[in-house]
Amino acid sequence: MVKLRLRRKGRKKAPTYDIVAVDSRSRRDGDYLERVGYYDPMHKPSTLNFKHDRAIYWLNNGAQPTDIVRSLMSVDGVLLRRQMEFKGKTAEEIEVALAKHKDQATARYLRKQASRLARKNAPPAPVEEAAPVVEVAPVVETAPVVEAAPVVEVQAEVIETAPVTEEATPVSAETADSPSAEASAEEAQD
């Protein structure tokens, strides 16, 4: 399958392109069948040249242009010329339509440049005061309040214990309850 596509040339960061008819399986910068145009995007405005008759020849024989080449053909008027030839227009009518097309394209380019220049040189727009922002507190749903049970005070019994001495003798549980144990404990304190 034959494609019309760009073939990169030029040095690093300064590309220029040939528009070529090429077998779709070949490399981007490899062998090509025929050079049908030239594109240099680095100039302002960019340079674009087509051999209209050869580009139309390849299109009529089934060559498929890439998206970029199709848009370049549209800008240069190749597709307009081909369409008018299909309609059977005379060469003079085609030339008049192409001249009108080129004038419109030039006017469109100049409008875009003027718009870019105006945006670049325009003073910064004044900052308008914004309407005051009203903050709305978020609505928070709470669970229903449940009454707590009444607090009951409990009185604890206070048990007094005897102070601990250094010479305390261990007292068994049986003897601790007897009255003689109390007397012996009192004697030990004296």
Buried (B, 14 or more C-beta within 10 A) or exposed (E): EBBBBBBEEEEEEEBBBBBBBBEEEBEEEEEBBBBBBBBBBEEEEEEBEBBBEBBBBBBEEEBBBBEEBBEBBBBBBBBBBBEBEEEEBEEEEBEEBBEEBBEEBEEEBEEEEEEEEEEEEEEEEEEEEEEEEEEEEEEEEEEEEEEEEEEEEEEEEEEEEEEEEEEEEEEEEEEEEEEEBEEBBEEEEE
